[in-house]
Amino acid sequence: MPLGPTFGRMTTDLRRLLWVFPIFALLLCSCDVHKKLGEMHYREGMRKFDRNDFTNSLADFTAAIAQNPGLADAYQYRGYDEMVTSNYVAALKDIDQAISMGLGSDYVYIYRGYCLEGLGDNAAALTNYTESIRLMSNNAEAYKYRGILRTTMRDYDGALADLDQAETLDPKDEDVFENRAELHLWRNEYESCITDATRAVTLNPKDDDAFAQRGLGKMHLKDYPGALADLDASIALDSHNATHFANRGFVRAIAGDTKAAEADLAQATMLDATNLDVLNTTVYLKEKSGDLAGAADTLTRLTGLYPQLPESFEHLGWAQTDLRQYGLALKSFRRALEIDPGLNYARFGIWLIRARSGEAAPAGAELRESIQSLDGDANHVWEFRLGGFLAGDGDEAALIAQATATAKRPTDVSEHQCEAYYYAGMKRLFAGDKSGAVALFEKCIATGEDNFVEYNDAKVELSELKK
């Protein structure tokens, strides 16, 4: 084989290799540069993240991912930044990506749970908080967020257990006490609400929500000056919060200062006309003024804005009952119970409508069956006694006596009496004893419990009977 041509081909191949090697070198160098740039952006993002500068840290994490898509931590923290700004869809996508890349820490599942909760998937959110606890059983944050979610889902016992555990693990987190104070409000445990809200305020004197919770607890115990002082403090700390103004207006209305209540409601409405508490205070003031149709219209709007809030349907049912719209009221009460079977006063409303229409026997049977779960429940002794009376168990005198006997606190006595006189009066009315009904409705009104639906309904019935 001639030497020349062979040498020439070798020379040509060598030249090609000499061109190829720099390309590989450049590619390797380029990959290394991208990785370093990605890490640089990530470190800068973390510096801003640690300063709670989430908007700018998000931009850095995005740049880090663009340079190095393999940075799992950058997805995790960008997801957190998006979560903080309530961009839950984008946040969930990034957090899912981080998990798929092997970042399955307890905090990642907290983030994912929070995003799912923000998107309305409470069941999936609960699963993620539980997974976080499985991975790290001493994570106070996971217990706290699961407790808050369980409050929303009306699992009050589970919520209390979680928030108690969160306190044990981190006794200096004011959010735990603030949220447990709200839970105590839902459970009608007003003294405990005040205690927890006070602890939250002690830990953080600028916690406007804790002042508001404590004010509402005091309101339920009829300490109106104390309630107003706390709600004043909540407004001083956050003067743009519609809920705070609405709550102060509500307390002022209960305390009899209608003019000041209307001023608070006007300010609250200006801040947020669709706020739940704004609408509830609007309903209360309309009812106080005798505008039952206006109250019902506002409640109808409220149920449209908050279709999963059972108390609004329950309240609408009572307003429709006062307006003699019994068919609509029955639908409202039943819708309330579909959402939350624990609303026993909606059951009493159903009994009233059915008994009024001549169905006392089947209405009593339905009520008796529905309240069986309350038998022996220490938290619902009065409701069980009251339901039993409507269903035909026990007499009027026993019910009125039990109004005092079953009261947990002195302020409960007149509230129970208001209810006892009203329902006893309704039974007399259905039995044809109009004079007896009038006497009992007058006793109901004499209790002064004008923030109770039974008080307002007694006034309506009394007005009709005296025409």
Buried (B, 14 or more C-beta within 10 A) or exposed (E): EEEEEEEEEEEEEEEEEEEEEEEEEEEEEEEEEBBEBBBBBBEBBBEBBEEEBBEBBBBBBBBBBEBBBEBBBBBBBBBBBBBBEEBBEBBBBBBBBBBEBEBEBBBBBBBBBBBBBBBEBBEBBBBBBBBBBEBBEEBBBBBBBBBBBBBBBBBBEBBBBBBEBBBEBBEEBBBBBBBBBBBBBEBEBBEBBBBBBBBBBEBBEEBBBBBBBBBBBBBBBBBBEBBBBBBBBBBEBBEEBBBBBBBBBBBBBBBEBBEBBBBBBEBBBEBBEEBBBBBBBBBBBBBBEEBBEBBBBBBBBBBEEBEEBBBBBBBBBBBBBBBEBBEBBBBBBBBBBEBBBBBBBBBBBBBBBBBBEEBBEEBBEBBBEBBEEBEEEEEBBBBBBBBBBBBBBBEBEBBBEBBEEBBBEEBBBBBBBBBBBBBBBBBBBBEEBEEBBBBBBEBBBBBEBBBBBBBBBBBBBBEEBEE
